[in-house]
Amino acid sequence: MRAESSPTARTGAFIAVAVAGAGMIVLSLVTAWWLYVPAFAWCGLGLGLGWILAAAVVVMAVRHRLVVLGRVPPLGSRAPRGGRLP
């Protein structure tokens, strides 16, 4: 993630890493058979959050690149009709 990323994205990345990391640590320490499923589900939750965050960042980066190249118009109310943002 770039330094210009939003605080929300950074918070989401931290949560995803924390959940996945905690799940992997617990999964590596579990010895009781009945704890494998909840620990595996917790680990999957963290990895899923990370996957969703990464996909959203890729979509934003590709959209930004296409706007910079002038292939798609910018979104939002600041964009003039038929024009580009400076």
Secondary structure by P-SEA (a helix, b strand, c coil): ccccccaaaaaaaaaaaaaaaaaaaaaaacccccaaaaaaaaaaaaaaaaaaaaaaaaaaaaaaaaaaaccccccccccccccccc
